Amino acid sequence: MAVNEVVLYLEGIGKAAAEQRLKTATEQVLKSLEEVLKKVKGHQSSKKVSQQTEESLKKMMDILCKLDKA
């Protein structure tokens, strides 16, 4: 019985570690997005910059969704 409890405990630690890594990665991506948005605000007149930024944001959101499902 003690072995099963140890296995469950270790699985819990692994899950918590994975959740923390996901949270950290998400926070880093959001921070990067904020920096990109700040830079783009100064270049709003450039349609190309806005389009590229929008595409980049979509790619980042897709990555976050995939990480969240993993």
mmCIF file as Biopython writes it, N, C-alpha, C and O atoms, coordinates in Angstrom:
data_model
#
loop_
_atom_site.group_PDB
_atom_site.id
_atom_site.type_symbol
_atom_site.label_atom_id
_atom_site.label_alt_id
_atom_site.label_comp_id
_atom_site.label_asym_id
_atom_site.label_entity_id
_atom_site.label_seq_id
_atom_site.pdbx_PDB_ins_code
_atom_site.Cartn_x
_atom_site.Cartn_y
_atom_site.Cartn_z
_atom_site.occupancy
_atom_site.B_iso_or_equiv
_atom_site.auth_seq_id
_atom_site.auth_asym_id
_atom_site.pdbx_PDB_model_num
ATOM 1   N N  . MET A ? 1  ? 0.828  -1.203 0.000   1.0 0.0 1  A 1 
ATOM 2   C CA . MET A ? 1  ? 0.000  0.000  0.000   1.0 0.0 1  A 1 
ATOM 3   C C  . MET A ? 1  ? 0.864  1.256  0.000   1.0 0.0 1  A 1 
ATOM 4   O O  . MET A ? 1  ? 0.510  2.242  -0.647  1.0 0.0 1  A 1 
ATOM 5   N N  . ALA A ? 2  ? 1.977  1.241  0.703   1.0 0.0 2  A 1 
ATOM 6   C CA . ALA A ? 2  ? 2.844  2.417  0.785   1.0 0.0 2  A 1 
ATOM 7   C C  . ALA A ? 2  ? 3.428  2.778  -0.574  1.0 0.0 2  A 1 
ATOM 8   O O  . ALA A ? 2  ? 3.610  3.956  -0.880  1.0 0.0 2  A 1 
ATOM 9   N N  . VAL A ? 3  ? 3.723  1.764  -1.395  1.0 0.0 3  A 1 
ATOM 10  C CA . VAL A ? 3  ? 4.280  2.029  -2.721  1.0 0.0 3  A 1 
ATOM 11  C C  . VAL A ? 3  ? 3.265  2.788  -3.571  1.0 0.0 3  A 1 
ATOM 12  O O  . VAL A ? 3  ? 3.626  3.728  -4.279  1.0 0.0 3  A 1 
ATOM 13  N N  . ASN A ? 4  ? 2.010  2.388  -3.505  1.0 0.0 4  A 1 
ATOM 14  C CA . ASN A ? 4  ? 0.966  3.078  -4.269  1.0 0.0 4  A 1 
ATOM 15  C C  . ASN A ? 4  ? 0.844  4.536  -3.835  1.0 0.0 4  A 1 
ATOM 16  O O  . ASN A ? 4  ? 0.659  5.419  -4.672  1.0 0.0 4  A 1 
ATOM 17  N N  . GLU A ? 5  ? 0.947  4.789  -2.544  1.0 0.0 5  A 1 
ATOM 18  C CA . GLU A ? 5  ? 0.860  6.162  -2.042  1.0 0.0 5  A 1 
ATOM 19  C C  . GLU A ? 5  ? 2.024  6.996  -2.549  1.0 0.0 5  A 1 
ATOM 20  O O  . GLU A ? 5  ? 1.850  8.164  -2.897  1.0 0.0 5  A 1 
ATOM 21  N N  . VAL A ? 6  ? 3.226  6.395  -2.594  1.0 0.0 6  A 1 
ATOM 22  C CA . VAL A ? 6  ? 4.399  7.102  -3.106  1.0 0.0 6  A 1 
ATOM 23  C C  . VAL A ? 6  ? 4.218  7.426  -4.587  1.0 0.0 6  A 1 
ATOM 24  O O  . VAL A ? 6  ? 4.532  8.532  -5.027  1.0 0.0 6  A 1 
ATOM 25  N N  . VAL A ? 7  ? 3.714  6.466  -5.349  1.0 0.0 7  A 1 
ATOM 26  C CA . VAL A ? 7  ? 3.493  6.684  -6.787  1.0 0.0 7  A 1 
ATOM 27  C C  . VAL A ? 7  ? 2.492  7.809  -6.999  1.0 0.0 7  A 1 
ATOM 28  O O  . VAL A ? 7  ? 2.712  8.685  -7.835  1.0 0.0 7  A 1 
ATOM 29  N N  . LEU A ? 8  ? 1.406  7.793  -6.260  1.0 0.0 8  A 1 
ATOM 30  C CA . LEU A ? 8  ? 0.405  8.858  -6.385  1.0 0.0 8  A 1 
ATOM 31  C C  . LEU A ? 8  ? 0.994  10.217 -6.009  1.0 0.0 8  A 1 
ATOM 32  O O  . LEU A ? 8  ? 0.711  11.224 -6.656  1.0 0.0 8  A 1 
ATOM 33  N N  . TYR A ? 9  ? 1.805  10.236 -4.973  1.0 0.0 9  A 1 
ATOM 34  C CA . TYR A ? 9  ? 2.453  11.479 -4.537  1.0 0.0 9  A 1 
ATOM 35  C C  . TYR A ? 9  ? 3.366  12.011 -5.647  1.0 0.0 9  A 1 
ATOM 36  O O  . TYR A ? 9  ? 3.335  13.200 -5.964  1.0 0.0 9  A 1 
ATOM 37  N N  . LEU A ? 10 ? 4.171  11.132 -6.231  1.0 0.0 10 A 1 
ATOM 38  C CA . LEU A ? 10 ? 5.096  11.547 -7.288  1.0 0.0 10 A 1 
ATOM 39  C C  . LEU A ? 10 ? 4.341  12.007 -8.534  1.0 0.0 10 A 1 
ATOM 40  O O  . LEU A ? 10 ? 4.755  12.963 -9.190  1.0 0.0 10 A 1 
ATOM 41  N N  . GLU A ? 11 ? 3.235  11.334 -8.864  1.0 0.0 11 A 1 
ATOM 42  C CA . GLU A ? 11 ? 2.424  11.775 -10.004 1.0 0.0 11 A 1 
ATOM 43  C C  . GLU A ? 11 ? 1.861  13.169 -9.752  1.0 0.0 11 A 1 
ATOM 44  O O  . GLU A ? 11 ? 1.783  13.988 -10.668 1.0 0.0 11 A 1 
ATOM 45  N N  . GLY A ? 12 ? 1.474  13.432 -8.518  1.0 0.0 12 A 1 
ATOM 46  C CA . GLY A ? 12 ? 0.969  14.755 -8.155  1.0 0.0 12 A 1 
ATOM 47  C C  . GLY A ? 12 ? 2.030  15.821 -8.317  1.0 0.0 12 A 1 
ATOM 48  O O  . GLY A ? 12 ? 1.751  16.916 -8.807  1.0 0.0 12 A 1 
ATOM 49  N N  . ILE A ? 13 ? 3.247  15.503 -7.906  1.0 0.0 13 A 1 
ATOM 50  C CA . ILE A ? 13 ? 4.367  16.448 -8.050  1.0 0.0 13 A 1 
ATOM 51  C C  . ILE A ? 13 ? 4.632  16.715 -9.530  1.0 0.0 13 A 1 
ATOM 52  O O  . ILE A ? 13 ? 4.844  17.860 -9.931  1.0 0.0 13 A 1 
ATOM 53  N N  . GLY A ? 14 ? 4.621  15.657 -10.339 1.0 0.0 14 A 1 
ATOM 54  C CA . GLY A ? 14 ? 4.849  15.815 -11.782 1.0 0.0 14 A 1 
ATOM 55  C C  . GLY A ? 14 ? 3.783  16.687 -12.433 1.0 0.0 14 A 1 
ATOM 56  O O  . GLY A ? 14 ? 4.091  17.535 -13.270 1.0 0.0 14 A 1 
ATOM 57  N N  . LYS A ? 15 ? 2.535  16.478 -12.047 1.0 0.0 15 A 1 
ATOM 58  C CA . LYS A ? 15 ? 1.437  17.271 -12.603 1.0 0.0 15 A 1 
ATOM 59  C C  . LYS A ? 15 ? 1.571  18.736 -12.181 1.0 0.0 15 A 1 
ATOM 60  O O  . LYS A ? 15 ? 1.380  19.645 -12.990 1.0 0.0 15 A 1 
ATOM 61  N N  . ALA A ? 16 ? 1.900  18.952 -10.914 1.0 0.0 16 A 1 
ATOM 62  C CA . ALA A ? 16 ? 2.067  20.325 -10.420 1.0 0.0 16 A 1 
ATOM 63  C C  . ALA A ? 16 ? 3.220  21.021 -11.144 1.0 0.0 16 A 1 
ATOM 64  O O  . ALA A ? 16 ? 3.125  22.201 -11.480 1.0 0.0 16 A 1 
ATOM 65  N N  . ALA A ? 17 ? 4.299  20.293 -11.380 1.0 0.0 17 A 1 
ATOM 66  C CA . ALA A ? 17 ? 5.450  20.873 -12.080 1.0 0.0 17 A 1 
ATOM 67  C C  . ALA A ? 17 ? 5.077  21.235 -13.515 1.0 0.0 17 A 1 
ATOM 68  O O  . ALA A ? 17 ? 5.459  22.295 -14.013 1.0 0.0 17 A 1 
ATOM 69  N N  . ALA A ? 18 ? 4.330  20.351 -14.177 1.0 0.0 18 A 1 
ATOM 70  C CA . ALA A ? 18 ? 3.908  20.628 -15.557 1.0 0.0 18 A 1 
ATOM 71  C C  . ALA A ? 18 ? 2.983  21.838 -15.601 1.0 0.0 18 A 1 
ATOM 72  O O  . ALA A ? 18 ? 3.095  22.676 -16.496 1.0 0.0 18 A 1 
ATOM 73  N N  . GLU A ? 19 ? 2.071  21.932 -14.636 1.0 0.0 19 A 1 
ATOM 74  C CA . GLU A ? 19 ? 1.166  23.082 -14.588 1.0 0.0 19 A 1 
ATOM 75  C C  . GLU A ? 19 ? 1.941  24.369 -14.349 1.0 0.0 19 A 1 
ATOM 76  O O  . GLU A ? 19 ? 1.609  25.407 -14.922 1.0 0.0 19 A 1 
ATOM 77  N N  . GLN A ? 20 ? 2.971  24.313 -13.507 1.0 0.0 20 A 1 
ATOM 78  C CA . GLN A ? 20 ? 3.783  25.506 -13.243 1.0 0.0 20 A 1 
ATOM 79  C C  . GLN A ? 20 ? 4.546  25.928 -14.492 1.0 0.0 20 A 1 
ATOM 80  O O  . GLN A ? 20 ? 4.648  27.118 -14.789 1.0 0.0 20 A 1 
ATOM 81  N N  . ARG A ? 21 ? 5.086  24.947 -15.227 1.0 0.0 21 A 1 
ATOM 82  C CA . ARG A ? 21 ? 5.810  25.267 -16.471 1.0 0.0 21 A 1 
ATOM 83  C C  . ARG A ? 21 ? 4.868  25.910 -17.483 1.0 0.0 21 A 1 
ATOM 84  O O  . ARG A ? 21 ? 5.239  26.867 -18.163 1.0 0.0 21 A 1 
ATOM 85  N N  . LEU A ? 22 ? 3.646  25.381 -17.580 1.0 0.0 22 A 1 
ATOM 86  C CA . LEU A ? 22 ? 2.664  25.953 -18.499 1.0 0.0 22 A 1 
ATOM 87  C C  . LEU A ? 22 ? 2.313  27.378 -18.087 1.0 0.0 22 A 1 
ATOM 88  O O  . LEU A ? 22 ? 2.211  28.267 -18.932 1.0 0.0 22 A 1 
ATOM 89  N N  . LYS A ? 23 ? 2.131  27.591 -16.793 1.0 0.0 23 A 1 
ATOM 90  C CA . LYS A ? 23 ? 1.806  28.929 -16.299 1.0 0.0 23 A 1 
ATOM 91  C C  . LYS A ? 23 ? 2.944  29.906 -16.596 1.0 0.0 23 A 1 
ATOM 92  O O  . LYS A ? 23 ? 2.706  31.033 -17.030 1.0 0.0 23 A 1 
ATOM 93  N N  . THR A ? 24 ? 4.173  29.467 -16.361 1.0 0.0 24 A 1 
ATOM 94  C CA . THR A ? 24 ? 5.335  30.316 -16.620 1.0 0.0 24 A 1 
ATOM 95  C C  . THR A ? 24 ? 5.443  30.642 -18.104 1.0 0.0 24 A 1 
ATOM 96  O O  . THR A ? 24 ? 5.691  31.789 -18.476 1.0 0.0 24 A 1 
ATOM 97  N N  . ALA A ? 25 ? 5.257  29.633 -18.952 1.0 0.0 25 A 1 
ATOM 98  C CA . ALA A ? 25 ? 5.332  29.859 -20.403 1.0 0.0 25 A 1 
ATOM 99  C C  . ALA A ? 25 ? 4.240  30.819 -20.858 1.0 0.0 25 A 1 
ATOM 100 O O  . ALA A ? 25 ? 4.482  31.694 -21.689 1.0 0.0 25 A 1 
ATOM 101 N N  . THR A ? 26 ? 3.044  30.654 -20.315 1.0 0.0 26 A 1 
ATOM 102 C CA . THR A ? 26 ? 1.928  31.530 -20.663 1.0 0.0 26 A 1 
ATOM 103 C C  . THR A ? 26 ? 2.226  32.966 -20.250 1.0 0.0 26 A 1 
ATOM 104 O O  . THR A ? 26 ? 1.977  33.901 -21.010 1.0 0.0 26 A 1 
ATOM 105 N N  . GLU A ? 27 ? 2.756  33.136 -19.048 1.0 0.0 27 A 1 
ATOM 106 C CA . GLU A ? 27 ? 3.096  34.478 -18.575 1.0 0.0 27 A 1 
ATOM 107 C C  . GLU A ? 27 ? 4.154  35.122 -19.460 1.0 0.0 27 A 1 
ATOM 108 O O  . GLU A ? 27 ? 4.078  36.316 -19.748 1.0 0.0 27 A 1 
ATOM 109 N N  . GLN A ? 28 ? 5.141  34.340 -19.893 1.0 0.0 28 A 1 
ATOM 110 C CA . GLN A ? 28 ? 6.193  34.879 -20.757 1.0 0.0 28 A 1 
ATOM 111 C C  . GLN A ? 28 ? 5.624  35.303 -22.111 1.0 0.0 28 A 1 
ATOM 112 O O  . GLN A ? 28 ? 5.995  36.349 -22.644 1.0 0.0 28 A 1 
ATOM 113 N N  . VAL A ? 29 ? 4.730  34.496 -22.659 1.0 0.0 29 A 1 
ATOM 114 C CA . VAL A ? 29 ? 4.120  34.837 -23.948 1.0 0.0 29 A 1 
ATOM 115 C C  . VAL A ? 29 ? 3.275  36.099 -23.817 1.0 0.0 29 A 1 
ATOM 116 O O  . VAL A ? 29 ? 3.329  36.979 -24.676 1.0 0.0 29 A 1 
ATOM 117 N N  . LEU A ? 30 ? 2.496  36.186 -22.743 1.0 0.0 30 A 1 
ATOM 118 C CA . LEU A ? 30 ? 1.664  37.370 -22.546 1.0 0.0 30 A 1 
ATOM 119 C C  . LEU A ? 30 ? 2.522  38.623 -22.382 1.0 0.0 30 A 1 
ATOM 120 O O  . LEU A ? 30 ? 2.170  39.688 -22.889 1.0 0.0 30 A 1 
ATOM 121 N N  . LYS A ? 31 ? 3.635  38.499 -21.684 1.0 0.0 31 A 1 
ATOM 122 C CA . LYS A ? 31 ? 4.545  39.633 -21.511 1.0 0.0 31 A 1 
ATOM 123 C C  . LYS A ? 31 ? 5.105  40.063 -22.870 1.0 0.0 31 A 1 
ATOM 124 O O  . LYS A ? 31 ? 5.201  41.254 -23.163 1.0 0.0 31 A 1 
ATOM 125 N N  . SER A ? 32 ? 5.473  39.080 -23.693 1.0 0.0 32 A 1 
ATOM 126 C CA . SER A ? 32 ? 5.977  39.385 -25.035 1.0 0.0 32 A 1 
ATOM 127 C C  . SER A ? 32 ? 4.905  40.063 -25.877 1.0 0.0 32 A 1 
ATOM 128 O O  . SER A ? 32 ? 5.193  41.002 -26.619 1.0 0.0 32 A 1 
ATOM 129 N N  . LEU A ? 33 ? 3.671  39.585 -25.762 1.0 0.0 33 A 1 
ATOM 130 C CA . LEU A ? 33 ? 2.577  40.199 -26.515 1.0 0.0 33 A 1 
ATOM 131 C C  . LEU A ? 33 ? 2.378  41.648 -26.101 1.0 0.0 33 A 1 
ATOM 132 O O  . LEU A ? 33 ? 2.147  42.511 -26.948 1.0 0.0 33 A 1 
ATOM 133 N N  . GLU A ? 34 ? 2.465  41.917 -24.818 1.0 0.0 34 A 1 
ATOM 134 C CA . GLU A ? 34 ? 2.317  43.299 -24.348 1.0 0.0 34 A 1 
ATOM 135 C C  . GLU A ? 34 ? 3.404  44.186 -24.935 1.0 0.0 34 A 1 
ATOM 136 O O  . GLU A ? 34 ? 3.130  45.315 -25.342 1.0 0.0 34 A 1 
ATOM 137 N N  . GLU A ? 35 ? 4.638  43.685 -24.984 1.0 0.0 35 A 1 
ATOM 138 C CA . GLU A ? 35 ? 5.739  44.460 -25.553 1.0 0.0 35 A 1 
ATOM 139 C C  . GLU A ? 35 ? 5.505  44.725 -27.041 1.0 0.0 35 A 1 
ATOM 140 O O  . GLU A ? 35 ? 5.753  45.829 -27.525 1.0 0.0 35 A 1 
ATOM 141 N N  . VAL A ? 36 ? 5.027  43.710 -27.761 1.0 0.0 36 A 1 
ATOM 142 C CA . VAL A ? 36 ? 4.750  43.878 -29.191 1.0 0.0 36 A 1 
ATOM 143 C C  . VAL A ? 36 ? 3.662  44.921 -29.389 1.0 0.0 36 A 1 
ATOM 144 O O  . VAL A ? 36 ? 3.778  45.790 -30.253 1.0 0.0 36 A 1 
ATOM 145 N N  . LEU A ? 37 ? 2.614  44.835 -28.595 1.0 0.0 37 A 1 
ATOM 146 C CA . LEU A ? 37 ? 1.513  45.789 -28.737 1.0 0.0 37 A 1 
ATOM 147 C C  . LEU A ? 37 ? 1.971  47.218 -28.457 1.0 0.0 37 A 1 
ATOM 148 O O  . LEU A ? 37 ? 1.543  48.149 -29.138 1.0 0.0 37 A 1 
ATOM 149 N N  . LYS A ? 38 ? 2.832  47.397 -27.466 1.0 0.0 38 A 1 
ATOM 150 C CA . LYS A ? 38 ? 3.354  48.736 -27.169 1.0 0.0 38 A 1 
ATOM 151 C C  . LYS A ? 38 ? 4.127  49.288 -28.370 1.0 0.0 38 A 1 
ATOM 152 O O  . LYS A ? 38 ? 3.995  50.462 -28.716 1.0 0.0 38 A 1 
ATOM 153 N N  . LYS A ? 39 ? 4.933  48.433 -29.001 1.0 0.0 39 A 1 
ATOM 154 C CA . LYS A ? 39 ? 5.719  48.873 -30.151 1.0 0.0 39 A 1 
ATOM 155 C C  . LYS A ? 39 ? 4.821  49.189 -31.347 1.0 0.0 39 A 1 
ATOM 156 O O  . LYS A ? 39 ? 5.076  50.133 -32.094 1.0 0.0 39 A 1 
ATOM 157 N N  . VAL A ? 40 ? 3.777  48.396 -31.517 1.0 0.0 40 A 1 
ATOM 158 C CA . VAL A ? 40 ? 2.891  48.561 -32.673 1.0 0.0 40 A 1 
ATOM 159 C C  . VAL A ? 40 ? 2.043  49.817 -32.544 1.0 0.0 40 A 1 
ATOM 160 O O  . VAL A ? 40 ? 1.707  50.444 -33.549 1.0 0.0 40 A 1 
ATOM 161 N N  . LYS A ? 41 ? 1.697  50.188 -31.331 1.0 0.0 41 A 1 
ATOM 162 C CA . LYS A ? 41 ? 0.860  51.381 -31.159 1.0 0.0 41 A 1 
ATOM 163 C C  . LYS A ? 41 ? 1.493  52.605 -31.805 1.0 0.0 41 A 1 
ATOM 164 O O  . LYS A ? 41 ? 0.786  53.479 -32.306 1.0 0.0 41 A 1 
ATOM 165 N N  . GLY A ? 42 ? 2.805  52.672 -31.798 1.0 0.0 42 A 1 
ATOM 166 C CA . GLY A ? 42 ? 3.494  53.783 -32.433 1.0 0.0 42 A 1 
ATOM 167 C C  . GLY A ? 42 ? 3.500  53.697 -33.942 1.0 0.0 42 A 1 
ATOM 168 O O  . GLY A ? 42 ? 3.801  54.679 -34.622 1.0 0.0 42 A 1 
ATOM 169 N N  . HIS A ? 43 ? 3.167  52.518 -34.479 1.0 0.0 43 A 1 
ATOM 170 C CA . HIS A ? 43 ? 3.205  52.307 -35.920 1.0 0.0 43 A 1 
ATOM 171 C C  . HIS A ? 43 ? 1.828  51.952 -36.471 1.0 0.0 43 A 1 
ATOM 172 O O  . HIS A ? 43 ? 1.725  51.215 -37.452 1.0 0.0 43 A 1 
ATOM 173 N N  . GLN A ? 44 ? 0.789  52.458 -35.861 1.0 0.0 44 A 1 
ATOM 174 C CA . GLN A ? 44 ? -0.570 52.106 -36.285 1.0 0.0 44 A 1 
ATOM 175 C C  . GLN A ? 44 ? -0.856 52.491 -37.726 1.0 0.0 44 A 1 
ATOM 176 O O  . GLN A ? 44 ? -1.694 51.869 -38.379 1.0 0.0 44 A 1 
ATOM 177 N N  . SER A ? 45 ? -0.172 53.506 -38.226 1.0 0.0 45 A 1 
ATOM 178 C CA . SER A ? 45 ? -0.439 53.937 -39.592 1.0 0.0 45 A 1 
ATOM 179 C C  . SER A ? 45 ? 0.041  52.909 -40.615 1.0 0.0 45 A 1 
ATOM 180 O O  . SER A ? 45 ? -0.397 52.918 -41.766 1.0 0.0 45 A 1 
ATOM 181 N N  . SER A ? 46 ? 0.916  52.049 -40.201 1.0 0.0 46 A 1 
ATOM 182 C CA . SER A ? 46 ? 1.431  51.042 -41.126 1.0 0.0 46 A 1 
ATOM 183 C C  . SER A ? 46 ? 0.548  49.799 -41.102 1.0 0.0 46 A 1 
ATOM 184 O O  . SER A ? 46 ? 0.551  49.036 -40.136 1.0 0.0 46 A 1 
ATOM 185 N N  . LYS A ? 47 ? -0.194 49.614 -42.163 1.0 0.0 47 A 1 
ATOM 186 C CA . LYS A ? 47 ? -1.115 48.478 -42.247 1.0 0.0 47 A 1 
ATOM 187 C C  . LYS A ? 47 ? -0.353 47.158 -42.256 1.0 0.0 47 A 1 
ATOM 188 O O  . LYS A ? 47 ? -0.819 46.166 -41.696 1.0 0.0 47 A 1 
ATOM 189 N N  . LYS A ? 48 ? 0.805  47.143 -42.884 1.0 0.0 48 A 1 
ATOM 190 C CA . LYS A ? 48 ? 1.602  45.923 -42.972 1.0 0.0 48 A 1 
ATOM 191 C C  . LYS A ? 48 ? 2.065  45.481 -41.578 1.0 0.0 48 A 1 
ATOM 192 O O  . LYS A ? 48 ? 2.004  44.295 -41.254 1.0 0.0 48 A 1 
ATOM 193 N N  . VAL A ? 49 ? 2.518  46.408 -40.770 1.0 0.0 49 A 1 
ATOM 194 C CA . VAL A ? 49 ? 2.958  46.088 -39.410 1.0 0.0 49 A 1 
ATOM 195 C C  . VAL A ? 49 ? 1.791  45.533 -38.607 1.0 0.0 49 A 1 
ATOM 196 O O  . VAL A ? 49 ? 1.942  44.550 -37.881 1.0 0.0 49 A 1 
ATOM 197 N N  . SER A ? 50 ? 0.639  46.159 -38.735 1.0 0.0 50 A 1 
ATOM 198 C CA . SER A ? 50 ? -0.543 45.701 -38.012 1.0 0.0 50 A 1 
ATOM 199 C C  . SER A ? 50 ? -0.936 44.292 -38.446 1.0 0.0 50 A 1 
ATOM 200 O O  . SER A ? 50 ? -1.292 43.459 -37.612 1.0 0.0 50 A 1 
ATOM 201 N N  . GLN A ? 51 ? -0.873 44.028 -39.739 1.0 0.0 51 A 1 
ATOM 202 C CA . GLN A ? 51 ? -1.236 42.710 -40.254 1.0 0.0 51 A 1 
ATOM 203 C C  . GLN A ? 51 ? -0.246 41.657 -39.759 1.0 0.0 51 A 1 
ATOM 204 O O  . GLN A ? 51 ? -0.652 40.571 -39.346 1.0 0.0 51 A 1 
ATOM 205 N N  . GLN A ? 52 ? 1.043  41.971 -39.798 1.0 0.0 52 A 1 
ATOM 206 C CA . GLN A ? 52 ? 2.051  41.031 -39.324 1.0 0.0 52 A 1 
ATOM 207 C C  . GLN A ? 52 ? 1.891  40.762 -37.829 1.0 0.0 52 A 1 
ATOM 208 O O  . GLN A ? 52 ? 2.054  39.631 -37.371 1.0 0.0 52 A 1 
ATOM 209 N N  . THR A ? 53 ? 1.575  41.795 -37.088 1.0 0.0 53 A 1 
ATOM 210 C CA . THR A ? 53 ? 1.374  41.637 -35.651 1.0 0.0 53 A 1 
ATOM 211 C C  . THR A ? 53 ? 0.166  40.758 -35.374 1.0 0.0 53 A 1 
ATOM 212 O O  . THR A ? 53 ? 0.208  39.884 -34.509 1.0 0.0 53 A 1 
ATOM 213 N N  . GLU A ? 54 ? -0.894 40.991 -36.105 1.0 0.0 54 A 1 
ATOM 214 C CA . GLU A ? 54 ? -2.097 40.181 -35.922 1.0 0.0 54 A 1 
ATOM 215 C C  . GLU A ? 54 ? -1.816 38.714 -36.226 1.0 0.0 54 A 1 
ATOM 216 O O  . GLU A ? 54 ? -2.284 37.833 -35.505 1.0 0.0 54 A 1 
ATOM 217 N N  . GLU A ? 55 ? -1.061 38.447 -37.279 1.0 0.0 55 A 1 
ATOM 218 C CA . GLU A ? 55 ? -0.706 37.069 -37.623 1.0 0.0 55 A 1 
ATOM 219 C C  . GLU A ? 55 ? 0.154  36.449 -36.526 1.0 0.0 55 A 1 
ATOM 220 O O  . GLU A ? 55 ? -0.043 35.291 -36.158 1.0 0.0 55 A 1 
ATOM 221 N N  . SER A ? 56 ? 1.097  37.212 -36.009 1.0 0.0 56 A 1 
ATOM 222 C CA . SER A ? 56 ? 1.955  36.715 -34.930 1.0 0.0 56 A 1 
ATOM 223 C C  . SER A ? 56 ? 1.141  36.412 -33.676 1.0 0.0 56 A 1 
ATOM 224 O O  . SER A ? 56 ? 1.361  35.395 -33.018 1.0 0.0 56 A 1 
ATOM 225 N N  . LEU A ? 57 ? 0.209  37.291 -33.351 1.0 0.0 57 A 1 
ATOM 226 C CA . LEU A ? 57 ? -0.640 37.075 -32.176 1.0 0.0 57 A 1 
ATOM 227 C C  . LEU A ? 57 ? -1.476 35.805 -32.335 1.0 0.0 57 A 1 
ATOM 228 O O  . LEU A ? 57 ? -1.636 35.039 -31.385 1.0 0.0 57 A 1 
ATOM 229 N N  . LYS A ? 58 ? -2.002 35.587 -33.530 1.0 0.0 58 A 1 
ATOM 230 C CA . LYS A ? 58 ? -2.793 34.383 -33.783 1.0 0.0 58 A 1 
ATOM 231 C C  . LYS A ? 58 ? -1.938 33.132 -33.606 1.0 0.0 58 A 1 
ATOM 232 O O  . LYS A ? 58 ? -2.387 32.148 -33.018 1.0 0.0 58 A 1 
ATOM 233 N N  . LYS A ? 59 ? -0.697 33.170 -34.118 1.0 0.0 59 A 1 
ATOM 234 C CA . LYS A ? 59 ? 0.195  32.021 -33.972 1.0 0.0 59 A 1 
ATOM 235 C C  . LYS A ? 59 ? 0.496  31.761 -32.493 1.0 0.0 59 A 1 
ATOM 236 O O  . LYS A ? 59 ? 0.493  30.612 -32.052 1.0 0.0 59 A 1 
ATOM 237 N N  . MET A ? 60 ? 0.752  32.815 -31.737 1.0 0.0 60 A 1 
ATOM 238 C CA . MET A ? 60 ? 1.041  32.660 -30.312 1.0 0.0 60 A 1 
ATOM 239 C C  . MET A ? 60 ? -0.163 32.104 -29.565 1.0 0.0 60 A 1 
ATOM 240 O O  . MET A ? 60 ? -0.011 31.262 -28.679 1.0 0.0 60 A 1 
ATOM 241 N N  . MET A ? 61 ? -1.349 32.567 -29.915 1.0 0.0 61 A 1 
ATOM 242 C CA . MET A ? 61 ? -2.557 32.058 -29.262 1.0 0.0 61 A 1 
ATOM 243 C C  . MET A ? 61 ? -2.777 30.584 -29.604 1.0 0.0 61 A 1 
ATOM 244 O O  . MET A ? 61 ? -3.209 29.813 -28.747 1.0 0.0 61 A 1 
ATOM 245 N N  . ASP A ? 62 ? -2.486 30.183 -30.846 1.0 0.0 62 A 1 
ATOM 246 C CA . ASP A ? 62 ? -2.599 28.777 -31.227 1.0 0.0 62 A 1 
ATOM 247 C C  . ASP A ? 62 ? -1.641 27.922 -30.400 1.0 0.0 62 A 1 
ATOM 248 O O  . ASP A ? 62 ? -1.999 26.837 -29.941 1.0 0.0 62 A 1 
ATOM 249 N N  . ILE A ? 63 ? -0.421 28.424 -30.216 1.0 0.0 63 A 1 
ATOM 250 C CA . ILE A ? 63 ? 0.563  27.701 -29.410 1.0 0.0 63 A 1 
ATOM 251 C C  . ILE A ? 63 ? 0.076  27.572 -27.974 1.0 0.0 63 A 1 
ATOM 252 O O  . ILE A ? 63 ? 0.183  26.503 -27.373 1.0 0.0 63 A 1 
ATOM 253 N N  . LEU A ? 64 ? -0.458 28.656 -27.425 1.0 0.0 64 A 1 
ATOM 254 C CA . LEU A ? 64 ? -0.963 28.611 -26.050 1.0 0.0 64 A 1 
ATOM 255 C C  . LEU A ? 64 ? -2.108 27.614 -25.917 1.0 0.0 64 A 1 
ATOM 256 O O  . LEU A ? 64 ? -2.185 26.878 -24.933 1.0 0.0 64 A 1 
ATOM 257 N N  . CYS A ? 65 ? -2.986 27.593 -26.896 1.0 0.0 65 A 1 
ATOM 258 C CA . CYS A ? 65 ? -4.113 26.644 -26.857 1.0 0.0 65 A 1 
ATOM 259 C C  . CYS A ? 65 ? -3.605 25.208 -26.891 1.0 0.0 65 A 1 
ATOM 260 O O  . CYS A ? 65 ? -4.109 24.349 -26.167 1.0 0.0 65 A 1 
ATOM 261 N N  . LYS A ? 66 ? -2.605 24.948 -27.735 1.0 0.0 66 A 1 
ATOM 262 C CA . LYS A ? 66 ? -2.045 23.591 -27.807 1.0 0.0 66 A 1 
ATOM 263 C C  . LYS A ? 66 ? -1.373 23.217 -26.491 1.0 0.0 66 A 1 
ATOM 264 O O  . LYS A ? 66 ? -1.512 22.086 -26.026 1.0 0.0 66 A 1 
ATOM 265 N N  . LEU A ? 67 ? -0.648 24.154 -25.888 1.0 0.0 67 A 1 
ATOM 266 C CA . LEU A ? 67 ? -0.002 23.883 -24.599 1.0 0.0 67 A 1 
ATOM 267 C C  . LEU A ? 67 ? -1.038 23.630 -23.517 1.0 0.0 67 A 1 
ATOM 268 O O  . LEU A ? 67 ? -0.862 22.762 -22.662 1.0 0.0 67 A 1 
ATOM 269 N N  . ASP A ? 68 ? -2.106 24.388 -23.564 1.0 0.0 68 A 1 
ATOM 270 C CA . ASP A ? 68 ? -3.144 24.253 -22.552 1.0 0.0 68 A 1 
ATOM 271 C C  . ASP A ? 68 ? -3.827 22.891 -22.634 1.0 0.0 68 A 1 
ATOM 272 O O  . ASP A ? 68 ? -4.212 22.322 -21.612 1.0 0.0 68 A 1 
ATOM 273 N N  . LYS A ? 69 ? -3.975 22.372 -23.849 1.0 0.0 69 A 1 
ATOM 274 C CA . LYS A ? 69 ? -4.626 21.074 -24.038 1.0 0.0 69 A 1 
ATOM 275 C C  . LYS A ? 69 ? -3.698 19.919 -23.688 1.0 0.0 69 A 1 
ATOM 276 O O  . LYS A ? 69 ? -4.165 18.820 -23.387 1.0 0.0 69 A 1 
ATOM 277 N N  . ALA A ? 70 ? -2.382 20.157 -23.724 1.0 0.0 70 A 1 
ATOM 278 C CA . ALA A ? 70 ? -1.400 19.089 -23.458 1.0 0.0 70 A 1 
ATOM 279 C C  . ALA A ? 70 ? -1.377 18.679 -22.011 1.0 0.0 70 A 1 
ATOM 280 O O  . ALA A ? 70 ? -0.607 17.796 -21.631 1.0 0.0 70 A 1 
#
